[in-house]
């Protein structure tokens, strides 16, 4: 007669540990990837459009700030969370008064706009945890053959 030894596996423990230590953290990281990409698209578009607007217009930073605020609202971000800097100047929130800007457009002048916005580091079902900054700059050159007043 053969005696069977009881074999007690550890599969339930491995399942719980596998879900708790591998599956849940990976799901949280994948949920955090979407907002990061969305904010990166926001700052790239806002910087590029703002630099183009600054070159084409009369050099008014107020119109450019309004454009950046509108782009932020279209992406579901409060305008106060977006920061902007002109021509290497200090980056300030869109809602604050602007510092020195790029000045009037001159032929061949390089105009740089930097846009930054906060991004949640980790998105959980219970809210956002931590923060990092997405930042992008775009440079445009005022046309050499542009007619200026």
Rosetta constraint file for C-alpha pairs under 8 A:
AtomPair CA 10 CA 14 HARMONIC 6.22 0.50
AtomPair CA 11 CA 15 HARMONIC 5.97 0.50
AtomPair CA 12 CA 16 HARMONIC 6.28 0.50
AtomPair CA 13 CA 17 HARMONIC 6.13 0.50
AtomPair CA 14 CA 18 HARMONIC 5.77 0.50
AtomPair CA 15 CA 19 HARMONIC 6.14 0.50
AtomPair CA 16 CA 20 HARMONIC 5.98 0.50
AtomPair CA 17 CA 21 HARMONIC 5.62 0.50
AtomPair CA 17 CA 22 HARMONIC 7.70 0.50
AtomPair CA 18 CA 22 HARMONIC 5.37 0.50
AtomPair CA 18 CA 23 HARMONIC 6.57 0.50
AtomPair CA 19 CA 23 HARMONIC 4.71 0.50
AtomPair CA 19 CA 24 HARMONIC 6.12 0.50
AtomPair CA 20 CA 24 HARMONIC 5.74 0.50
AtomPair CA 20 CA 25 HARMONIC 7.65 0.50
AtomPair CA 21 CA 25 HARMONIC 6.63 0.50
AtomPair CA 22 CA 26 HARMONIC 6.19 0.50
AtomPair CA 23 CA 27 HARMONIC 6.16 0.50
AtomPair CA 24 CA 28 HARMONIC 6.24 0.50
AtomPair CA 25 CA 29 HARMONIC 6.20 0.50
AtomPair CA 26 CA 30 HARMONIC 6.18 0.50
AtomPair CA 27 CA 31 HARMONIC 6.19 0.50
AtomPair CA 28 CA 32 HARMONIC 6.29 0.50
AtomPair CA 28 CA 122 HARMONIC 7.06 0.50
AtomPair CA 28 CA 123 HARMONIC 6.53 0.50
AtomPair CA 28 CA 124 HARMONIC 6.20 0.50
AtomPair CA 29 CA 33 HARMONIC 6.48 0.50
AtomPair CA 29 CA 122 HARMONIC 6.85 0.50
AtomPair CA 29 CA 123 HARMONIC 7.74 0.50
AtomPair CA 30 CA 34 HARMONIC 7.43 0.50
AtomPair CA 31 CA 35 HARMONIC 7.88 0.50
AtomPair CA 31 CA 122 HARMONIC 7.93 0.50
AtomPair CA 31 CA 123 HARMONIC 6.24 0.50
AtomPair CA 31 CA 124 HARMONIC 7.66 0.50
AtomPair CA 32 CA 36 HARMONIC 6.64 0.50
AtomPair CA 32 CA 120 HARMONIC 7.58 0.50
AtomPair CA 32 CA 121 HARMONIC 6.91 0.50
AtomPair CA 32 CA 122 HARMONIC 5.26 0.50
AtomPair CA 32 CA 123 HARMONIC 5.02 0.50
AtomPair CA 33 CA 37 HARMONIC 6.35 0.50
AtomPair CA 34 CA 38 HARMONIC 6.16 0.50
AtomPair CA 35 CA 39 HARMONIC 6.13 0.50
AtomPair CA 35 CA 119 HARMONIC 7.10 0.50
AtomPair CA 35 CA 120 HARMONIC 7.46 0.50
AtomPair CA 36 CA 40 HARMONIC 6.20 0.50
AtomPair CA 36 CA 119 HARMONIC 6.07 0.50
AtomPair CA 36 CA 120 HARMONIC 7.44 0.50
AtomPair CA 36 CA 134 HARMONIC 7.88 0.50
AtomPair CA 37 CA 41 HARMONIC 6.22 0.50
AtomPair CA 38 CA 42 HARMONIC 6.28 0.50
AtomPair CA 38 CA 75 HARMONIC 7.97 0.50
AtomPair CA 39 CA 43 HARMONIC 6.28 0.50
AtomPair CA 39 CA 117 HARMONIC 7.15 0.50
AtomPair CA 39 CA 118 HARMONIC 7.99 0.50
AtomPair CA 39 CA 119 HARMONIC 6.69 0.50
AtomPair CA 39 CA 134 HARMONIC 6.69 0.50
AtomPair CA 40 CA 44 HARMONIC 6.20 0.50
AtomPair CA 40 CA 134 HARMONIC 5.92 0.50
AtomPair CA 40 CA 135 HARMONIC 7.43 0.50
AtomPair CA 40 CA 136 HARMONIC 7.86 0.50
AtomPair CA 41 CA 45 HARMONIC 6.06 0.50
AtomPair CA 42 CA 46 HARMONIC 5.97 0.50
AtomPair CA 42 CA 71 HARMONIC 7.39 0.50
AtomPair CA 42 CA 72 HARMONIC 6.91 0.50
AtomPair CA 42 CA 75 HARMONIC 6.91 0.50
AtomPair CA 43 CA 47 HARMONIC 5.91 0.50
AtomPair CA 43 CA 115 HARMONIC 5.59 0.50
AtomPair CA 43 CA 116 HARMONIC 6.20 0.50
AtomPair CA 43 CA 117 HARMONIC 7.05 0.50
AtomPair CA 43 CA 134 HARMONIC 7.03 0.50
AtomPair CA 43 CA 135 HARMONIC 6.26 0.50
AtomPair CA 43 CA 136 HARMONIC 5.65 0.50
AtomPair CA 44 CA 48 HARMONIC 6.15 0.50
AtomPair CA 44 CA 115 HARMONIC 7.78 0.50
AtomPair CA 44 CA 135 HARMONIC 7.97 0.50
AtomPair CA 44 CA 136 HARMONIC 5.57 0.50
AtomPair CA 44 CA 137 HARMONIC 7.33 0.50
AtomPair CA 44 CA 138 HARMONIC 7.79 0.50
AtomPair CA 45 CA 49 HARMONIC 6.00 0.50
AtomPair CA 46 CA 50 HARMONIC 5.83 0.50
AtomPair CA 46 CA 67 HARMONIC 7.92 0.50
AtomPair CA 46 CA 68 HARMONIC 5.57 0.50
AtomPair CA 46 CA 71 HARMONIC 6.41 0.50
AtomPair CA 46 CA 72 HARMONIC 7.84 0.50
AtomPair CA 46 CA 115 HARMONIC 6.84 0.50
AtomPair CA 47 CA 51 HARMONIC 6.10 0.50
AtomPair CA 47 CA 68 HARMONIC 7.94 0.50
AtomPair CA 47 CA 113 HARMONIC 5.64 0.50
AtomPair CA 47 CA 114 HARMONIC 5.89 0.50
AtomPair CA 47 CA 115 HARMONIC 5.55 0.50
AtomPair CA 47 CA 136 HARMONIC 6.48 0.50
AtomPair CA 47 CA 137 HARMONIC 5.78 0.50
AtomPair CA 47 CA 138 HARMONIC 5.45 0.50
AtomPair CA 48 CA 52 HARMONIC 6.26 0.50
AtomPair CA 48 CA 113 HARMONIC 7.70 0.50
AtomPair CA 48 CA 137 HARMONIC 7.62 0.50
AtomPair CA 48 CA 138 HARMONIC 5.31 0.50
AtomPair CA 48 CA 139 HARMONIC 7.64 0.50
AtomPair CA 49 CA 53 HARMONIC 6.04 0.50
AtomPair CA 50 CA 54 HARMONIC 6.07 0.50
AtomPair CA 50 CA 64 HARMONIC 5.47 0.50
AtomPair CA 50 CA 65 HARMONIC 7.77 0.50
AtomPair CA 50 CA 67 HARMONIC 6.91 0.50
AtomPair CA 50 CA 68 HARMONIC 6.67 0.50
AtomPair CA 50 CA 113 HARMONIC 6.69 0.50
AtomPair CA 51 CA 55 HARMONIC 6.26 0.50
AtomPair CA 51 CA 111 HARMONIC 6.49 0.50
AtomPair CA 51 CA 112 HARMONIC 6.27 0.50
AtomPair CA 51 CA 113 HARMONIC 5.53 0.50
AtomPair CA 51 CA 138 HARMONIC 6.38 0.50
AtomPair CA 51 CA 139 HARMONIC 6.37 0.50
AtomPair CA 51 CA 140 HARMONIC 5.96 0.50
AtomPair CA 52 CA 56 HARMONIC 6.12 0.50
AtomPair CA 52 CA 140 HARMONIC 6.46 0.50
AtomPair CA 53 CA 57 HARMONIC 5.75 0.50
AtomPair CA 53 CA 64 HARMONIC 6.46 0.50
AtomPair CA 54 CA 58 HARMONIC 7.12 0.50
AtomPair CA 54 CA 59 HARMONIC 5.22 0.50
AtomPair CA 54 CA 60 HARMONIC 6.78 0.50
AtomPair CA 54 CA 61 HARMONIC 6.99 0.50
AtomPair CA 54 CA 64 HARMONIC 6.49 0.50
AtomPair CA 54 CA 111 HARMONIC 7.53 0.50
AtomPair CA 55 CA 59 HARMONIC 6.71 0.50
AtomPair CA 55 CA 105 HARMONIC 6.62 0.50
AtomPair CA 55 CA 111 HARMONIC 7.01 0.50
AtomPair CA 55 CA 140 HARMONIC 6.92 0.50
AtomPair CA 55 CA 141 HARMONIC 7.10 0.50
AtomPair CA 55 CA 142 HARMONIC 5.47 0.50
AtomPair CA 56 CA 142 HARMONIC 7.71 0.50
AtomPair CA 58 CA 104 HARMONIC 6.71 0.50
AtomPair CA 58 CA 105 HARMONIC 6.69 0.50
AtomPair CA 59 CA 102 HARMONIC 7.49 0.50
AtomPair CA 59 CA 103 HARMONIC 6.50 0.50
AtomPair CA 59 CA 104 HARMONIC 5.11 0.50
AtomPair CA 59 CA 105 HARMONIC 5.72 0.50
AtomPair CA 60 CA 64 HARMONIC 6.89 0.50
AtomPair CA 60 CA 104 HARMONIC 8.00 0.50
AtomPair CA 61 CA 65 HARMONIC 6.08 0.50
AtomPair CA 61 CA 101 HARMONIC 7.11 0.50
AtomPair CA 62 CA 66 HARMONIC 6.27 0.50
AtomPair CA 63 CA 67 HARMONIC 6.25 0.50
AtomPair CA 64 CA 68 HARMONIC 6.25 0.50
AtomPair CA 65 CA 69 HARMONIC 6.13 0.50
AtomPair CA 65 CA 84 HARMONIC 7.83 0.50
AtomPair CA 65 CA 94 HARMONIC 6.30 0.50
AtomPair CA 66 CA 70 HARMONIC 6.17 0.50
AtomPair CA 67 CA 71 HARMONIC 6.28 0.50
AtomPair CA 68 CA 72 HARMONIC 6.18 0.50
AtomPair CA 68 CA 94 HARMONIC 7.98 0.50
AtomPair CA 69 CA 73 HARMONIC 6.20 0.50
AtomPair CA 69 CA 78 HARMONIC 7.93 0.50
AtomPair CA 69 CA 79 HARMONIC 5.02 0.50
AtomPair CA 69 CA 82 HARMONIC 7.59 0.50
AtomPair CA 69 CA 94 HARMONIC 7.07 0.50
AtomPair CA 70 CA 74 HARMONIC 6.19 0.50
AtomPair CA 70 CA 79 HARMONIC 7.82 0.50
AtomPair CA 71 CA 75 HARMONIC 6.45 0.50
AtomPair CA 72 CA 76 HARMONIC 6.37 0.50
AtomPair CA 72 CA 77 HARMONIC 5.08 0.50
AtomPair CA 72 CA 78 HARMONIC 6.57 0.50
AtomPair CA 72 CA 79 HARMONIC 6.05 0.50
AtomPair CA 72 CA 82 HARMONIC 7.30 0.50
AtomPair CA 73 CA 77 HARMONIC 5.27 0.50
AtomPair CA 73 CA 78 HARMONIC 6.07 0.50
AtomPair CA 73 CA 79 HARMONIC 6.59 0.50
AtomPair CA 77 CA 81 HARMONIC 6.94 0.50
AtomPair CA 77 CA 82 HARMONIC 7.85 0.50
AtomPair CA 78 CA 82 HARMONIC 7.31 0.50
AtomPair CA 79 CA 94 HARMONIC 6.45 0.50
AtomPair CA 79 CA 95 HARMONIC 6.96 0.50
AtomPair CA 80 CA 93 HARMONIC 6.03 0.50
AtomPair CA 80 CA 94 HARMONIC 6.01 0.50
AtomPair CA 80 CA 95 HARMONIC 5.56 0.50
AtomPair CA 81 CA 93 HARMONIC 6.80 0.50
AtomPair CA 81 CA 94 HARMONIC 7.83 0.50
AtomPair CA 81 CA 117 HARMONIC 6.05 0.50
AtomPair CA 81 CA 118 HARMONIC 6.78 0.50
AtomPair CA 82 CA 93 HARMONIC 5.70 0.50
AtomPair CA 82 CA 94 HARMONIC 5.95 0.50
AtomPair CA 82 CA 115 HARMONIC 7.14 0.50
AtomPair CA 82 CA 116 HARMONIC 5.93 0.50
AtomPair CA 82 CA 117 HARMONIC 4.77 0.50
AtomPair CA 82 CA 118 HARMONIC 7.52 0.50
AtomPair CA 83 CA 91 HARMONIC 5.93 0.50
AtomPair CA 83 CA 92 HARMONIC 5.00 0.50
AtomPair CA 83 CA 93 HARMONIC 3.97 0.50
AtomPair CA 83 CA 94 HARMONIC 5.38 0.50
AtomPair CA 83 CA 115 HARMONIC 5.69 0.50
AtomPair CA 83 CA 116 HARMONIC 5.07 0.50
AtomPair CA 83 CA 117 HARMONIC 6.19 0.50
AtomPair CA 84 CA 91 HARMONIC 5.05 0.50
AtomPair CA 84 CA 92 HARMONIC 5.50 0.50
AtomPair CA 84 CA 93 HARMONIC 6.22 0.50
AtomPair CA 84 CA 94 HARMONIC 6.18 0.50
AtomPair CA 84 CA 113 HARMONIC 7.13 0.50
AtomPair CA 84 CA 114 HARMONIC 5.57 0.50
AtomPair CA 84 CA 115 HARMONIC 4.56 0.50
AtomPair CA 84 CA 116 HARMONIC 6.40 0.50
AtomPair CA 85 CA 89 HARMONIC 5.50 0.50
AtomPair CA 85 CA 90 HARMONIC 5.57 0.50
AtomPair CA 85 CA 91 HARMONIC 4.18 0.50
AtomPair CA 85 CA 92 HARMONIC 6.38 0.50
AtomPair CA 85 CA 113 HARMONIC 5.83 0.50
AtomPair CA 85 CA 114 HARMONIC 5.03 0.50
AtomPair CA 85 CA 115 HARMONIC 6.57 0.50
AtomPair CA 86 CA 90 HARMONIC 7.59 0.50
AtomPair CA 86 CA 91 HARMONIC 7.70 0.50
AtomPair CA 86 CA 100 HARMONIC 7.97 0.50
AtomPair CA 86 CA 101 HARMONIC 5.44 0.50
AtomPair CA 86 CA 102 HARMONIC 6.12 0.50
AtomPair CA 86 CA 111 HARMONIC 7.58 0.50
AtomPair CA 86 CA 112 HARMONIC 5.94 0.50
AtomPair CA 86 CA 113 HARMONIC 4.79 0.50
AtomPair CA 86 CA 114 HARMONIC 6.44 0.50
AtomPair CA 87 CA 101 HARMONIC 6.66 0.50
AtomPair CA 87 CA 102 HARMONIC 5.50 0.50
AtomPair CA 87 CA 111 HARMONIC 5.80 0.50
AtomPair CA 87 CA 112 HARMONIC 4.63 0.50
AtomPair CA 87 CA 113 HARMONIC 6.09 0.50
AtomPair CA 88 CA 112 HARMONIC 6.95 0.50
AtomPair CA 88 CA 113 HARMONIC 7.76 0.50
AtomPair CA 88 CA 114 HARMONIC 7.85 0.50
AtomPair CA 89 CA 99 HARMONIC 7.62 0.50
AtomPair CA 89 CA 100 HARMONIC 7.04 0.50
AtomPair CA 89 CA 101 HARMONIC 7.10 0.50
AtomPair CA 90 CA 99 HARMONIC 7.49 0.50
AtomPair CA 91 CA 114 HARMONIC 7.42 0.50
AtomPair CA 91 CA 115 HARMONIC 7.81 0.50
AtomPair CA 92 CA 96 HARMONIC 6.77 0.50
AtomPair CA 92 CA 98 HARMONIC 7.34 0.50
AtomPair CA 94 CA 98 HARMONIC 7.98 0.50
AtomPair CA 102 CA 111 HARMONIC 6.79 0.50
AtomPair CA 105 CA 109 HARMONIC 6.82 0.50
AtomPair CA 105 CA 142 HARMONIC 6.69 0.50
AtomPair CA 106 CA 142 HARMONIC 6.58 0.50
AtomPair CA 106 CA 148 HARMONIC 7.88 0.50
AtomPair CA 107 CA 142 HARMONIC 5.36 0.50
AtomPair CA 107 CA 143 HARMONIC 5.72 0.50
AtomPair CA 107 CA 144 HARMONIC 4.79 0.50
AtomPair CA 107 CA 145 HARMONIC 7.29 0.50
AtomPair CA 107 CA 146 HARMONIC 6.95 0.50
AtomPair CA 108 CA 141 HARMONIC 5.79 0.50
AtomPair CA 108 CA 142 HARMONIC 5.05 0.50
AtomPair CA 108 CA 143 HARMONIC 5.90 0.50
AtomPair CA 108 CA 144 HARMONIC 5.18 0.50
AtomPair CA 109 CA 141 HARMONIC 5.60 0.50
AtomPair CA 109 CA 142 HARMONIC 5.37 0.50
AtomPair CA 110 CA 139 HARMONIC 6.51 0.50
AtomPair CA 110 CA 140 HARMONIC 5.79 0.50
AtomPair CA 110 CA 141 HARMONIC 4.49 0.50
AtomPair CA 110 CA 142 HARMONIC 6.46 0.50
AtomPair CA 111 CA 139 HARMONIC 5.47 0.50
AtomPair CA 111 CA 140 HARMONIC 5.32 0.50
AtomPair CA 111 CA 141 HARMONIC 6.09 0.50
AtomPair CA 111 CA 142 HARMONIC 7.42 0.50
AtomPair CA 112 CA 137 HARMONIC 6.70 0.50
AtomPair CA 112 CA 138 HARMONIC 5.57 0.50
AtomPair CA 112 CA 139 HARMONIC 4.22 0.50
AtomPair CA 112 CA 140 HARMONIC 6.51 0.50
AtomPair CA 113 CA 137 HARMONIC 5.56 0.50
AtomPair CA 113 CA 138 HARMONIC 5.54 0.50
AtomPair CA 113 CA 139 HARMONIC 6.54 0.50
AtomPair CA 114 CA 135 HARMONIC 7.10 0.50
AtomPair CA 114 CA 136 HARMONIC 5.68 0.50
AtomPair CA 114 CA 137 HARMONIC 4.17 0.50
AtomPair CA 114 CA 138 HARMONIC 6.58 0.50
AtomPair CA 115 CA 135 HARMONIC 5.72 0.50
AtomPair CA 115 CA 136 HARMONIC 5.53 0.50
AtomPair CA 115 CA 137 HARMONIC 6.36 0.50
AtomPair CA 116 CA 133 HARMONIC 6.51 0.50
AtomPair CA 116 CA 134 HARMONIC 5.52 0.50
AtomPair CA 116 CA 135 HARMONIC 4.19 0.50
AtomPair CA 116 CA 136 HARMONIC 6.50 0.50
AtomPair CA 117 CA 133 HARMONIC 5.64 0.50
AtomPair CA 117 CA 134 HARMONIC 5.46 0.50
AtomPair CA 117 CA 135 HARMONIC 6.62 0.50
AtomPair CA 118 CA 131 HARMONIC 6.36 0.50
AtomPair CA 118 CA 132 HARMONIC 5.70 0.50
AtomPair CA 118 CA 133 HARMONIC 4.49 0.50
AtomPair CA 118 CA 134 HARMONIC 6.20 0.50
AtomPair CA 119 CA 131 HARMONIC 5.50 0.50
AtomPair CA 119 CA 132 HARMONIC 5.20 0.50
AtomPair CA 119 CA 133 HARMONIC 5.63 0.50
AtomPair CA 119 CA 134 HARMONIC 6.49 0.50
AtomPair CA 120 CA 128 HARMONIC 5.84 0.50
AtomPair CA 120 CA 129 HARMONIC 6.25 0.50
AtomPair CA 120 CA 130 HARMONIC 5.74 0.50
AtomPair CA 120 CA 131 HARMONIC 4.42 0.50
AtomPair CA 120 CA 132 HARMONIC 6.31 0.50
AtomPair CA 121 CA 128 HARMONIC 7.39 0.50
AtomPair CA 121 CA 129 HARMONIC 6.04 0.50
AtomPair CA 121 CA 130 HARMONIC 4.94 0.50
AtomPair CA 121 CA 131 HARMONIC 4.77 0.50
AtomPair CA 121 CA 132 HARMONIC 6.00 0.50
AtomPair CA 122 CA 128 HARMONIC 5.85 0.50
AtomPair CA 122 CA 129 HARMONIC 5.08 0.50
AtomPair CA 122 CA 130 HARMONIC 6.44 0.50
AtomPair CA 122 CA 131 HARMONIC 7.84 0.50
AtomPair CA 123 CA 127 HARMONIC 6.20 0.50
AtomPair CA 123 CA 128 HARMONIC 4.62 0.50
AtomPair CA 123 CA 129 HARMONIC 6.28 0.50
AtomPair CA 124 CA 128 HARMONIC 5.94 0.50
AtomPair CA 124 CA 129 HARMONIC 7.42 0.50
AtomPair CA 142 CA 146 HARMONIC 7.69 0.50
